[in-house]
């Protein structure tokens, strides 16, 4: 297979999508490995990108020819003068650890998620110069809705309103597009009109979205937009379709697989037993988690056979890496998920250049945004919004 030019991945992954008359401009904050940029596709031109993580910075530069547009370093060290022109969109996938259910739920006051305000300081400075991005997307974990009893989400909405943005939120699970369970919040904000055809009911107005909206003060609720993002076609791939051939990967030895099975609670062990008894081939994903059992923290391995991988995470040791379990003719085998398989589960093209070290590669993939989710959002909200508003401005 011919390897794509890494500087043109965004265009190649979306080669069959409809063209637009001119490229839209993007600022990509907390850019990671550039997955938002790839998802946006050929209709977009990146004017500026930033991330402080050197591993992600190297991945971004390895995959895009215009690496001079990338600024490595803390977002707090940037000034408005570092950002060229006026962007059609600023995308911000700010650090999510403090919003995660696995974290301390410190919210926007947390040291890492507080990086959002470094980004927001730049938006305020651009606004003062008349260069505020026409649209924003702020992506994060679903804990954004509930952190500090919803006060963090209200604070975010208040910041948007103070700069004259109208905004709405969507909860999109990557499982709609890819065989990976990965629910995320996408706050879409705009300075321009909100055309009627882009508004309405959406399957992404989930219980969490409606509850977060209901908690907003009246002055913020008046600026809310119910984006009418349609449902995608039914997903037609499962986890097994993302995996390398059995002969091409390294498997755990029998003792390692036995240890994984021993870590399973009775319910999960029963799932494995039932599948093995069927004699059919089955592929599952396994996460190691720490659970409270009888007042004690206990490590457990949890398996699922629903055709989905669990949500990819950034690895902080072997126990945090997702495993694959394959059962065939009653034989149970296990192994670690490979970096390339993780990239596929994020919707990255085969030609995407991953770091050589597995931990670094999984760090890039596990801390990114699912590519086809970005594409769907852009194709049905972001690009039509820009096109319609450009037509209104020309009239």
Secondary structure, 3 states (H helix, E strand, C coil): CCCCCHHHHHHHHCCCCCCCCCCEEEEEECCCCCHHHHHHCCCEEEEEEEECCHHHHHHHHHHCCCHHHEEECCHHHCCHHHCCCCCCEEEECCCCHHHCCCCCCCHHHCCCCCHHHHHHHHHHHHHHCCCCCCEEEEEECCHHHHHHHHHHHHHHHHHHHHCCCEEEEEEEEHHHCCCECCEEEEEEEECCCCCHHHECCCCCCCHHHHHHHHCCCHHHHCCECCECCCCCCCCCCCHHHHCCCHHHCCCCCHHHHHHHHHCCCHHHHHHHHHHHHHCCCEEEEEEEEEEEECCEEEEEEEEECCCCECCCCCCCCHHHCCEEEEEECCEEEEEECCHHHHHHHCCCCCCCCCCCCHHHHHHHHHCCCCHHHHHHHHHHHHHHHHHHHHHHHHC
